[in-house]
Amino acid sequence: MNNYYIKSATKNDMDFILNLNQNNMPAVSMLSSDLFLKFLNISDYIKIIKNDDESVGFLIGLFPNKLYDSINYQWFNSHYKSFIYVDRIVVSKSNQNKGIGSYFYNDIKYKYINKVSHLACEVNIKPLNQQSINFHKKFGFKEVGQQFSEENKKLVSLQVFKLKN
């Protein structure tokens, strides 16, 4: 029986998060141990999801105006005043299509619905991440822009989900 629950990530989760991130590239960007430690300090939402005692996914989210140089985060910073930016959401392959991504997003939605107006993210168009495109569309995200990154090797769809009017 599945017993999923969300908990705050700590330094002790670093190996799990780095390995899961690495195993899901290029769907997500590289994550170094230094960047992970920075995320522990600047993120407003850095959580893992567990199934009983097994870690099966993680999500890293940031409010506006953090010292983070991601061009996608900076795009949202310059276009929106109130948001939580999902830098990455990753679920182990054996636990995908079980509602875990929606579980994470619903957790954020209920925690921050009275604090921010939008949930923001980017989804890879090049290289194509059709699974993520389908997931975000199903959840109700809308494209608000596109941009290239990584010396034009990557094209992303910049998307938002409106939390409140």
Residue pairs with C-beta under 8 A, 6 or more apart in sequence:
2 51
2 52
2 98
3 51
3 52
4 49
4 50
4 51
4 56
4 100
4 103
5 49
5 50
6 47
6 48
6 49
6 50
6 103
6 104
6 107
7 47
7 48
7 49
7 50
8 46
8 47
8 48
9 17
9 40
9 46
9 47
9 48
9 58
10 40
11 37
11 40
13 48
13 55
13 58
14 33
14 36
14 37
16 48
16 55
16 58
17 31
17 36
17 48
17 58
18 31
18 32
18 33
18 36
20 55
20 57
20 58
20 90
20 92
21 28
21 30
21 31
21 58
21 88
21 90
22 30
22 31
23 93
24 90
26 124
26 127
26 154
27 90
27 124
27 129
27 131
27 132
28 88
28 90
29 88
31 88
38 68
39 46
39 60
39 87
40 46
42 62
42 66
42 67
42 68
43 60
43 61
43 62
43 87
44 61
44 62
44 63
44 84
45 59
45 60
45 61
45 62
45 84
45 108
45 111
45 112
46 58
46 59
46 60
46 61
47 58
47 59
47 104
47 107
48 55
48 57
48 58
49 55
49 56
49 57
49 58
49 59
49 91
49 100
49 103
49 104
50 56
51 95
56 91
56 92
56 94
56 95
56 100
57 89
57 90
57 91
57 92
57 95
57 100
57 101
57 104
58 88
58 89
58 90
59 86
59 88
59 89
59 90
59 104
59 108
60 86
60 87
60 88
60 89
61 84
61 85
61 86
61 87
61 108
62 68
62 73
62 84
62 85
62 87
63 83
63 84
63 85
63 116
64 76
64 77
64 80
64 81
64 82
64 83
64 85
65 77
66 73
68 87
70 87
71 147
71 149
72 85
72 122
72 147
72 149
72 156
72 158
73 85
73 87
75 145
75 147
75 158
76 83
76 85
76 120
76 158
76 160
79 144
79 145
80 117
80 118
80 120
80 160
81 117
82 115
82 116
82 117
82 118
83 116
83 117
83 118
83 119
83 120
83 160
84 108
84 112
84 116
84 118
84 119
84 120
85 120
85 121
86 108
86 119
86 120
86 121
89 101
89 104
89 105
89 121
91 100
91 101
96 131
101 135
101 139
102 139
105 119
105 139
105 161
108 119
109 119
109 161
109 163
112 119
112 163
113 163
113 164
114 164
116 163
117 162
117 163
117 164
118 160
118 161
118 162
118 163
119 141
119 160
119 161
119 163
120 158
120 159
120 160
120 161
121 136
121 141
121 159
121 160
122 156
122 157
122 158
122 159
123 129
123 132
123 133
123 136
123 141
123 156
123 157
123 159
124 132
124 154
124 155
124 156
124 157
125 133
125 146
125 155
125 156
125 157
126 153
126 154
126 155
127 154
133 157
136 159
136 161
139 161
140 161
141 159
141 160
141 161
142 159
142 160
142 161
142 162
143 157
143 158
143 159
144 158
144 159
144 160
145 157
145 158
146 155
146 156
146 157
146 158
147 155
147 156
147 158
148 154
148 155
148 156
149 155
149 156
